[in-house]
Amino acid sequence: MILGIDVGGTHTDAVLIEGRDVLEKVKVPTNSENLGGSLLEVAEQLLGTAGSRYPERVVFSTTISTNAIVQDTVSTVGMILANGPGIPPSYITTDENARFVSGYVNHRGIIVVPVDRREVEVIAESFHKKGIANIVVAGKFSTRNPRLELDIDDIVGSRFAHVSLGHRMSGNLNFPRRVATTYLNAAVWDIYRNFVEVVNAFINRFGKRFPVYILKADGGTLEINRSADYPAQTILSGPAASVMGILSLADCVEDAVALDIGGTTTDIALFADGVPLLEPRGMTIGKYKTLIRGLRTQSIGIGGDSAVRFEHGGFVIGPHRHGPAAAFGGPTPTPTDAMIVLGLTSPDDRRKAEKALEPLAAQAGVSLESFARKIFDDTCRYIARAVTAMIERVNAQPVYTIHELLEGKVLRPTVLHVVGGPAEPMAPRIAEYLNCRAEIPQHAEVANAVGAALARTTTELTVLADTEEKTLTIVEEGIRIPISSGFSREEAAEICLDRLRERALAMGAGTKDLELEITEDQSFNMVRGFYTAGRNIRIKAQVKPGLIAGVERGDPSCTR
């Protein structure tokens, strides 16, 4: 029995699944001031039906960190960056709290200029005076040798609440993206740490320990306490849950669009021949181009509870949510209120919705119903335009799915899968704008919780070997070990897969879910003068994203 819980900005959804059956499902309002209370309410409603049994595991997904980035409510971060020659600071970041140090590592992983302790201490002191608690330490080519980052951490680590190290974020090269990834990791650390503490307190109330996981951006799970230092991997947990939920609930073999319309944001994903798209080199989150490997999704700041207001001579919808819809006691009119006025969804208090929209309708000089129709249509049109723009971007690049690279693939979606609270009233209108047919899968209102519950544990690992230097680096773990000058590509691949298997099991993966694959395999000679001086070997491997063993797409059904 698995308990899946999706903590959104508006609602907390949960499902209790056994085998392939959804035994129970529940949706409650998310109380951001008392998140633990929302979780307890879910548990009381769900686990009361399970008798004395406890779940074998609990899996969470959440939009908390994503919403903080979309709404720009993240923590202030200080950055200590070792960019070395060749990359100007303005190309890496324009953040006012970025500081550049003189030490650097070259492309071979050799420390050319060591850390200047006094230089680092002065920077740390300046951050302290600003009240900055979380910092970033990132160096160019730190994936080839993390020593410089570790030295800086030794100097400043004890002075700050949290230090995010660049080489721990990803094994991929691309220093500007690593800086952005590490920045986001530090920026949401406070928010995410609080979430983990609330989850642990919630679990402790049961008086029994069982495995607890969080869904990551790539649609895989990670043991939640292990995730606490790497919140960047969970930033798009909520959107990933949408994709995994639709993957498990919808029987789709076509090119498709998937939407999860929440109260605060709408998450967009695309399927090629029924398989979710992947961002293998790193996702873009708002203005940040990252190295976070994940399902290809986009979060836009518009949802059922987005605030509607008059601004700059026109009406604006979102990106902020100030509470629930006015019909449910919220302080501002929303698209949900418009849908209630139009009779597209059942009202809690229709008169409250009307009263909230009437002043704006009068300001626009139109009838209440005409204004409500405009808000509804504008919301659907905004989402459709974002989908169209995403399809155009995807078709301008190689198409990667969670299974493979599709050479020459051009996406032409014919179906629109919609989940989330406003799915039923909004799906037909958005599909009309996109010239697709709309489908709402079973359990659409709790699809994220289903997706989180049924996702397998995933991770990746990068091994770099330099036979001239006689060193091997296991990048994501910051480990360097000696090797012989005759070390081979085959040995590197074997070490990579063995360590990947160990890493996945330590993260909570089931043995039946260890579908390992090598995703990058490079080896080239290094020449000195007229002679081969050694070989440079790079192996990257992953546990494939997907559903846990024994579950096929479209399987879960409701027995109650």
C-alpha positions as CSV (number, residue, x, y, z in Angstrom):
1,M,0.0,0.0,0.0
2,I,1.4,3.4,-1.1
3,L,0.4,6.8,0.2
4,G,0.9,9.5,-2.5
5,I,0.6,13.2,-1.4
6,D,0.9,16.3,-3.6
7,V,1.3,19.5,-1.6
8,G,0.2,22.3,-3.9
9,G,0.0,26.0,-3.3
10,T,-3.8,25.8,-3.3
11,H,-4.8,22.2,-2.4
12,T,-3.1,19.1,-0.9
13,D,-4.2,16.0,-2.7
14,A,-3.6,12.4,-1.6
15,V,-4.3,8.9,-2.8
16,L,-4.0,5.5,-1.1
17,I,-3.0,2.9,-3.7
18,E,-2.7,-0.8,-3.4
19,G,-1.4,-2.8,-6.3
20,R,-3.0,-1.1,-9.2
21,D,-6.1,0.2,-7.4
22,V,-6.8,3.6,-6.0
23,L,-8.4,2.7,-2.7
24,E,-9.2,6.2,-1.6
25,K,-8.6,9.8,-2.7
26,V,-9.0,13.1,-0.9
27,K,-8.4,16.8,-1.6
28,V,-8.1,19.5,1.1
29,P,-7.1,23.1,1.1
30,T,-3.4,23.7,1.7
31,N,-2.9,25.8,4.8
32,S,0.5,27.4,4.2
33,E,0.6,28.7,7.8
34,N,0.0,25.2,9.1
35,L,1.1,22.7,6.5
36,G,1.3,19.9,9.1
37,G,-2.4,20.4,9.8
38,S,-3.2,19.9,6.1
39,L,-1.2,16.7,6.1
40,L,-2.8,15.4,9.2
41,E,-6.3,16.1,7.8
42,V,-5.3,14.1,4.7
43,A,-4.0,11.2,6.8
44,E,-7.1,11.1,9.0
45,Q,-9.4,10.9,6.0
46,L,-7.3,8.3,4.1
47,L,-5.7,6.1,6.7
48,G,-8.9,5.8,8.6
49,T,-10.1,3.5,5.8
50,A,-7.1,1.3,6.0
51,G,-7.8,-0.1,9.4
52,S,-4.7,-0.9,11.4
53,R,-2.5,-1.1,8.3
54,Y,0.2,1.4,7.4
55,P,1.5,2.3,4.0
56,E,4.7,0.5,2.8
57,R,6.0,3.9,1.6
58,V,4.9,7.5,1.4
59,V,5.8,9.7,-1.6
60,F,5.4,13.5,-1.7
61,S,5.4,16.0,-4.6
62,T,5.1,19.7,-4.1
63,T,4.9,23.0,-5.9
64,I,6.1,25.0,-2.9
65,S,9.6,25.7,-4.3
66,T,8.4,26.2,-7.9
67,N,5.8,28.7,-6.7
68,A,8.4,30.6,-4.7
69,I,10.6,31.0,-7.9
70,V,7.6,31.9,-10.1
71,Q,6.5,34.5,-7.5
72,D,10.0,35.6,-6.7
73,T,9.7,34.9,-2.9
74,V,13.0,33.1,-2.6
75,S,15.8,33.8,-0.1
76,T,18.7,36.2,-0.7
77,V,21.8,34.3,-1.6
78,G,25.5,35.2,-1.6
79,M,27.7,33.7,-4.3
80,I,31.5,33.0,-4.3
81,L,32.5,32.2,-7.9
82,A,35.8,31.0,-9.3
83,N,35.4,31.6,-13.0
84,G,39.0,31.7,-14.1
85,P,40.1,33.1,-17.4
86,G,37.9,33.0,-20.5
87,I,34.4,33.7,-19.1
88,P,33.6,37.3,-18.1
89,P,31.6,37.8,-14.9
90,S,28.7,39.4,-16.7
91,Y,28.2,36.2,-18.8
92,I,27.8,34.2,-15.6
93,T,25.6,36.4,-13.4
94,T,24.4,39.9,-12.9
95,D,23.4,39.3,-9.3
96,E,24.5,42.0,-6.9
97,N,25.6,39.5,-4.4
98,A,28.0,37.6,-6.7
99,R,31.7,37.8,-5.8
100,F,34.5,36.5,-7.9
101,V,37.7,35.1,-6.5
102,S,41.1,34.6,-8.1
103,G,41.5,30.8,-7.6
104,Y,40.7,28.4,-10.5
105,V,40.9,24.9,-11.9
106,N,41.8,24.2,-15.5
107,H,40.0,21.9,-17.9
108,R,42.2,19.0,-16.9
109,G,41.2,19.4,-13.2
110,I,44.5,20.8,-12.2
111,I,44.5,23.7,-9.7
112,V,46.3,26.5,-11.5
113,V,45.7,29.2,-8.8
114,P,44.9,28.1,-5.2
115,V,42.4,29.7,-2.9
116,D,43.3,33.0,-1.3
117,R,42.0,32.5,2.2
118,R,42.0,36.2,3.1
119,E,40.1,37.1,-0.1
120,V,37.4,34.5,0.7
121,E,37.1,35.7,4.4
122,V,36.6,39.3,3.3
123,I,33.7,38.2,1.0
124,A,32.2,36.1,3.7
125,E,32.3,39.0,6.1
126,S,30.5,41.2,3.6
127,F,27.7,38.7,3.3
128,H,27.4,38.5,7.1
129,K,26.9,42.2,7.3
130,K,24.0,41.9,4.8
131,G,22.4,39.2,6.9
132,I,22.8,36.6,4.1
133,A,22.5,33.1,5.6
134,N,22.8,30.8,2.5
135,I,25.7,30.9,0.0
136,V,26.9,29.4,-3.2
137,V,30.4,28.2,-3.9
138,A,31.0,27.3,-7.6
139,G,34.1,27.0,-9.7
140,K,34.7,26.4,-13.4
141,F,35.7,22.8,-14.1
142,S,34.9,21.8,-10.5
143,T,33.4,18.6,-11.9
144,R,36.9,17.7,-13.0
145,N,38.3,18.5,-9.5
146,P,36.2,19.7,-6.6
147,R,39.2,20.6,-4.4
148,L,38.9,24.4,-4.8
149,E,35.2,24.4,-3.9
150,L,35.9,22.2,-0.9
151,D,38.7,24.5,0.3
152,I,36.4,27.5,0.1
153,D,33.7,25.6,2.0
154,D,36.3,24.7,4.7
155,I,36.9,28.5,5.2
156,V,33.3,29.7,5.2
157,G,31.1,26.8,5.8
158,S,30.7,27.1,9.6
159,R,29.7,30.8,9.3
160,F,26.5,30.2,7.2
161,A,23.3,28.2,7.6
162,H,23.9,26.4,4.3
163,V,26.5,26.2,1.6
164,S,25.6,24.9,-1.9
165,L,28.6,23.5,-3.8
166,G,28.5,23.6,-7.6
167,H,30.1,20.2,-8.2
168,R,27.4,18.4,-6.2
169,M,24.6,19.8,-8.5
170,S,25.5,18.0,-11.8
171,G,28.3,16.2,-13.5
172,N,27.7,18.1,-16.7
173,L,30.0,20.9,-18.0
174,N,28.6,24.4,-18.5
175,F,29.7,26.8,-15.8
176,P,26.9,29.4,-16.3
177,R,24.2,26.8,-16.0
178,R,26.0,25.3,-12.9
179,V,26.0,28.7,-11.3
180,A,22.3,29.1,-11.9
181,T,21.5,25.6,-10.6
182,T,23.6,26.2,-7.5
183,Y,22.0,29.6,-6.9
184,L,18.5,28.1,-7.1
185,N,19.5,25.3,-4.7
186,A,20.5,27.9,-2.1
187,A,17.6,30.3,-2.9
188,V,14.9,27.7,-2.1
189,W,16.9,25.9,0.7
190,D,15.0,27.6,3.6
191,I,11.6,27.0,2.1
192,Y,12.4,23.4,1.3
193,R,14.1,22.7,4.6
194,N,10.9,23.8,6.4
195,F,8.9,21.5,4.1
196,V,11.1,18.5,5.0
197,E,10.8,19.3,8.8
198,V,7.0,19.5,8.5
199,V,6.9,16.2,6.7
200,N,9.2,14.5,9.2
201,A,7.0,15.8,12.1
202,F,3.9,14.5,10.3
203,I,5.5,11.0,9.8
204,N,6.6,10.9,13.5
205,R,3.0,11.3,14.6
206,F,2.3,7.8,13.4
207,G,4.8,6.3,15.9
208,K,6.1,4.1,13.1
209,R,8.8,4.6,10.5
210,F,8.3,3.8,6.9
211,P,10.2,5.0,3.8
212,V,9.4,8.6,2.8
213,Y,10.3,10.0,-0.7
214,I,10.0,13.2,-2.7
215,L,9.4,13.4,-6.4
216,K,12.2,15.0,-8.4
217,A,12.1,17.1,-11.6
218,D,13.0,14.0,-13.7
219,G,9.9,12.1,-12.5
220,G,11.9,9.9,-10.1
221,T,11.9,9.7,-6.4
222,L,14.5,10.5,-3.7
223,E,14.5,9.7,0.0
224,I,13.3,12.9,1.6
225,N,16.0,13.4,4.2
226,R,18.7,12.9,1.5
227,S,16.9,15.5,-0.6
228,A,17.2,18.2,2.1
229,D,20.7,19.4,0.9
230,Y,19.7,19.2,-2.8
231,P,16.3,21.0,-3.1
232,A,17.1,22.1,-6.7
233,Q,16.4,18.6,-7.8
234,T,12.9,18.9,-6.5
235,I,12.1,22.4,-7.7
236,L,9.8,21.1,-10.5
237,S,8.5,18.2,-8.4
238,G,4.8,19.3,-8.8
239,P,5.0,19.6,-12.7
240,A,6.8,16.2,-12.8
241,A,4.0,14.7,-10.7
242,S,1.5,15.9,-13.3
243,V,3.4,14.2,-16.1
244,M,3.8,10.9,-14.1
245,G,0.2,11.0,-13.2
246,I,-1.0,11.4,-16.8
247,L,1.5,8.7,-17.8
248,S,-0.1,6.3,-15.4
249,L,-3.7,7.3,-15.9
250,A,-4.0,8.1,-19.6
251,D,-3.8,5.6,-22.4
252,C,-2.0,7.8,-24.9
253,V,0.2,6.7,-27.8
254,E,0.0,10.0,-29.8
255,D,1.7,13.3,-29.7
256,A,0.0,15.1,-26.9
257,V,-0.1,18.1,-24.6
258,A,-0.5,17.6,-20.9
259,L,-1.8,20.4,-18.6
260,D,-2.1,20.5,-14.8
261,I,-4.2,23.6,-14.0
262,G,-3.8,24.5,-10.4
263,G,-4.8,27.4,-8.3
264,T,-1.5,29.3,-8.6
265,T,0.2,27.9,-11.7
266,T,-0.5,25.9,-14.8
267,D,2.1,23.2,-15.7
268,I,2.6,22.3,-19.3
269,A,4.2,19.1,-20.6
270,L,4.5,17.4,-24.0
271,F,4.4,13.8,-25.1
272,A,5.9,12.4,-28.2
273,D,4.2,9.2,-29.4
274,G,2.8,8.9,-25.9
275,V,6.1,9.2,-24.1
276,P,7.0,12.3,-21.9
277,L,9.7,14.6,-23.2
278,L,13.0,15.1,-21.2
279,E,15.5,17.9,-20.8
280,P,18.7,15.8,-20.6
281,R,21.1,18.8,-20.5
282,G,19.1,21.0,-18.1
283,M,15.8,22.7,-17.6
284,T,15.0,26.4,-17.9
285,I,13.1,27.7,-14.9
286,G,11.9,31.3,-15.4
287,K,15.0,33.2,-16.3
288,Y,17.4,30.5,-15.1
289,K,19.0,28.0,-17.4
290,T,20.0,25.1,-15.2
291,L,21.7,21.7,-15.3
292,I,18.7,20.1,-13.5
293,R,17.9,17.1,-15.5
294,G,14.1,16.7,-15.7
295,L,11.0,16.1,-17.6
296,R,10.4,18.9,-20.1
297,T,7.8,21.1,-18.4
298,Q,6.9,24.7,-18.2
299,S,5.2,26.5,-15.2
300,I,3.3,29.6,-16.0
301,G,1.9,32.0,-13.4
302,I,-1.8,31.6,-14.1
303,G,-4.3,29.3,-12.4
304,G,-7.9,29.1,-11.2
305,D,-7.2,31.4,-8.2
306,S,-4.9,33.9,-10.0
307,A,-5.8,37.5,-8.9
308,V,-7.7,39.5,-11.5
309,R,-7.0,43.3,-11.3
310,F,-7.1,46.4,-13.3
311,E,-3.5,47.6,-14.1
312,H,-1.9,49.9,-16.7
313,G,-5.1,50.6,-18.5
314,G,-6.2,46.9,-18.8
315,F,-7.2,43.8,-16.9
316,V,-4.4,41.5,-15.7
317,I,-4.7,37.9,-14.6
318,G,-1.9,36.5,-12.3
319,P,0.8,35.7,-11.7
320,H,0.0,36.2,-8.0
321,R,-2.5,34.3,-5.9
322,H,-3.8,36.1,-2.8
323,G,-5.9,33.3,-1.6
324,P,-8.9,31.2,-2.8
325,A,-11.5,32.5,-5.1
326,A,-13.8,35.1,-3.8
327,A,-16.7,32.6,-3.9
328,F,-14.7,30.6,-1.3
329,G,-13.9,33.6,0.9
330,G,-10.8,34.9,-0.8
331,P,-9.9,38.6,-1.0
332,T,-9.8,39.1,-4.8
333,P,-11.7,38.1,-7.9
334,T,-10.3,35.1,-9.9
335,P,-10.9,33.0,-13.0
336,T,-12.7,30.5,-10.8
337,D,-15.2,33.2,-9.8
338,A,-15.7,33.9,-13.6
339,M,-16.4,30.2,-14.2
340,I,-18.9,30.2,-11.3
341,V,-20.7,33.2,-12.7
342,L,-20.9,31.5,-16.1
343,G,-22.3,28.3,-14.5
344,L,-19.2,26.3,-15.6
345,T,-18.5,25.0,-12.1
346,S,-20.5,24.5,-9.0
347,P,-20.5,27.6,-6.8
348,D,-19.8,27.7,-3.1
349,D,-21.3,31.1,-2.9
350,R,-22.3,32.5,-6.3
351,R,-23.2,35.8,-4.9
352,K,-19.7,36.3,-3.5
353,A,-18.3,35.6,-6.9
354,E,-20.7,38.1,-8.5
355,K,-19.9,40.8,-5.9
356,A,-16.1,40.4,-6.5
357,L,-16.4,40.8,-10.3
358,E,-19.1,43.5,-10.5
359,P,-16.8,46.5,-9.8
360,L,-14.4,45.3,-12.5
361,A,-17.2,44.7,-15.0
362,A,-18.5,48.2,-14.3
363,Q,-15.0,49.6,-14.8
364,A,-14.8,47.8,-18.1
365,G,-18.2,49.1,-19.1
366,V,-19.7,45.7,-19.9
367,S,-22.2,43.3,-18.3
368,L,-21.2,41.0,-15.5
369,E,-21.6,37.9,-17.7
370,S,-19.6,39.5,-20.6
371,F,-16.8,40.4,-18.2
372,A,-16.8,36.9,-16.7
373,R,-16.7,35.4,-20.2
374,K,-13.7,37.7,-21.1
375,I,-11.8,36.6,-18.0
376,F,-12.5,32.9,-18.7
377,D,-11.6,33.2,-22.4
378,D,-8.4,35.2,-21.7
379,T,-7.3,32.7,-19.1
380,C,-7.7,29.8,-21.6
381,R,-6.2,31.8,-24.4
382,Y,-3.1,32.7,-22.3
383,I,-2.5,29.0,-21.5
384,A,-3.0,28.0,-25.2
385,R,-0.5,30.6,-26.4
386,A,2.0,29.3,-23.8
387,V,1.5,25.7,-25.1
388,T,1.9,26.8,-28.7
389,A,5.1,28.7,-27.9
390,M,6.5,25.6,-26.1
391,I,5.7,23.3,-29.1
392,E,7.5,25.8,-31.4
393,R,10.6,25.8,-29.2
394,V,10.6,22.0,-29.0
395,N,10.3,21.6,-32.7
396,A,13.3,23.9,-33.2
397,Q,15.5,21.4,-31.3
398,P,16.3,17.7,-31.1
399,V,13.4,15.8,-29.4
400,Y,14.4,13.8,-26.3
401,T,12.0,11.5,-24.5
402,I,12.6,9.6,-21.2
403,H,13.4,6.6,-23.4
404,E,15.5,8.0,-26.3
405,L,16.4,10.7,-28.8
406,L,13.9,10.9,-31.6
407,E,15.9,12.0,-34.6
408,G,13.9,14.3,-36.9
409,K,10.8,14.2,-34.8
410,V,8.3,17.1,-35.3
411,L,5.6,17.3,-32.6
412,R,2.0,17.6,-33.9
413,P,-0.2,17.1,-30.8
414,T,-3.7,15.8,-31.5
415,V,-4.9,15.3,-27.9
416,L,-4.9,17.5,-24.8
417,H,-4.8,15.8,-21.4
418,V,-6.0,18.0,-18.6
419,V,-5.8,17.4,-14.9
420,G,-6.3,19.6,-11.8
421,G,-9.2,21.2,-10.2
422,P,-10.5,23.4,-13.1
423,A,-9.9,20.7,-15.7
424,E,-13.5,20.0,-16.6
425,P,-14.6,23.6,-17.4
426,M,-11.4,24.7,-19.0
427,A,-10.3,21.7,-21.1
428,P,-12.8,22.1,-23.9
429,R,-12.0,25.8,-24.4
430,I,-8.2,25.4,-24.4
431,A,-8.5,22.4,-26.7
432,E,-10.5,24.5,-29.1
433,Y,-7.7,27.1,-29.2
434,L,-5.2,24.3,-29.8
435,N,-7.2,22.4,-32.4
436,C,-6.9,19.2,-30.3
437,R,-9.4,16.9,-28.7
438,A,-9.7,17.2,-24.9
439,E,-9.4,14.2,-22.6
440,I,-9.7,14.3,-18.8
441,P,-8.4,11.0,-17.3
442,Q,-10.0,9.2,-14.3
443,H,-8.8,10.7,-11.0
444,A,-7.8,13.9,-12.8
445,E,-8.4,16.0,-9.7
446,V,-5.7,14.0,-7.8
447,A,-3.4,13.0,-10.7
448,N,-0.3,14.5,-9.1
449,A,-0.7,12.4,-6.1
450,V,-1.1,9.3,-8.2
451,G,2.0,10.2,-10.3
452,A,4.1,10.7,-7.2
453,A,2.9,7.4,-5.6
454,L,3.8,5.3,-8.7
455,A,7.2,6.9,-9.7
456,R,10.4,4.9,-9.4
457,T,13.6,6.2,-7.8
458,T,16.0,7.7,-10.3
459,T,19.5,9.1,-10.2
460,E,22.5,9.6,-12.5
461,L,26.3,9.4,-12.1
462,T,29.3,10.7,-14.0
463,V,32.8,9.2,-14.1
464,L,35.8,11.0,-15.5
465,A,39.1,9.3,-15.9
466,D,42.4,10.9,-16.9
467,T,45.1,8.2,-17.5
468,E,47.8,10.8,-17.9
469,E,47.1,12.2,-14.4
470,K,46.1,8.7,-13.2
471,T,43.0,10.0,-11.5
472,L,39.3,9.0,-11.7
473,T,36.6,11.4,-10.5
474,I,33.1,10.3,-9.4
475,V,31.7,13.7,-10.1
476,E,28.3,13.9,-8.2
477,E,29.9,12.4,-5.1
478,G,33.1,14.6,-5.1
479,I,35.3,11.5,-5.0
480,R,38.8,11.2,-6.6
481,I,40.7,7.9,-6.7
482,P,44.0,6.8,-8.3
483,I,44.0,4.7,-11.4
484,S,46.7,3.1,-13.6
485,S,47.9,4.5,-16.9
486,G,46.4,1.5,-18.6
487,F,42.9,2.2,-17.2
488,S,40.3,1.4,-19.9
489,R,36.9,2.8,-21.0
490,E,35.4,-0.6,-20.1
491,E,36.7,-0.3,-16.5
492,A,35.2,3.2,-16.3
493,A,31.8,2.0,-17.5
494,E,31.8,-0.9,-15.0
495,I,32.7,1.4,-12.1
496,C,30.1,3.9,-13.2
497,L,27.3,1.3,-13.3
498,D,28.3,-0.3,-10.1
499,R,28.4,3.0,-8.2
500,L,25.2,4.1,-9.8
501,R,23.5,0.9,-8.6
502,E,24.8,1.5,-5.1
503,R,23.7,5.1,-5.2
504,A,20.2,4.3,-6.3
505,L,19.7,1.6,-3.7
506,A,20.9,4.0,-1.0
507,M,18.4,6.5,-2.3
508,G,15.6,4.0,-1.8
509,A,15.3,2.3,-5.2
510,G,13.7,-1.1,-5.5
511,T,15.9,-3.8,-7.1
512,K,13.2,-4.4,-9.7
513,D,13.3,-0.7,-10.7
514,L,17.1,-0.6,-11.5
515,E,16.8,0.0,-15.2
516,L,20.3,1.3,-15.8
517,E,21.6,2.8,-19.0
518,I,24.8,4.7,-20.2
519,T,23.7,8.0,-21.6
520,E,27.2,9.4,-22.5
521,D,30.3,7.5,-23.5
522,Q,33.4,9.5,-24.6
523,S,37.0,8.6,-24.9
524,F,39.8,10.4,-26.7
525,N,43.6,10.4,-26.7
526,M,45.6,13.3,-25.2
527,V,48.7,14.1,-27.3
528,R,52.0,15.7,-26.1
529,G,54.3,16.5,-29.0
530,F,54.0,13.5,-31.3
531,Y,53.1,11.0,-28.7
532,T,49.9,9.8,-26.9
533,A,50.3,10.9,-23.3
534,G,47.1,9.3,-22.0
535,R,43.3,9.0,-22.5
536,N,40.5,11.2,-21.3
537,I,37.4,9.1,-20.6
538,R,33.9,10.3,-19.7
539,I,31.0,7.9,-18.8
540,K,27.5,9.1,-17.6
541,A,24.8,6.7,-16.6
542,Q,21.3,6.9,-15.2
543,V,18.4,5.0,-13.8
544,K,15.7,5.5,-16.3
545,P,12.6,7.5,-15.2
546,G,9.3,5.6,-15.2
547,L,6.7,3.9,-13.2
548,I,7.5,1.4,-10.4
549,A,7.6,-2.3,-11.4
550,G,4.3,-3.9,-12.0
551,V,2.4,-0.8,-12.9
552,E,1.5,0.0,-16.5
553,R,0.1,3.2,-17.9
554,G,-3.7,3.6,-17.6
555,D,-3.7,1.0,-14.8
556,P,-5.0,2.7,-11.6
557,S,-8.7,2.3,-11.0
558,C,-10.9,3.4,-8.2
559,T,-12.5,0.6,-6.1
560,R,-14.5,3.0,-3.8
